Amino acid sequence: MRAVFSLVGLVIVLAIIAMTAKKQLQAVAPAVVPPAPATAGGPPTVPEQARAAQQKVLQDVNRALEQGAARAPD
């Protein structure tokens, strides 16, 4: 019986942690980035959206690295 209560308690704690993590991730999620224009003029496909997201992340990382290099003392 004690093991059952321990298992139930563990599940409850994990559920609370999952809900908290979900709320935190939603709070810091960036705004939806408009994807690159589609060639057919229709809604962008998933691969196009993925490529656009990858390019944005790459640009952001490069910009952050450049800013860090500019701040670093020589």
Beta strands, then each sheet from edge to edge (+ up, - down):
end
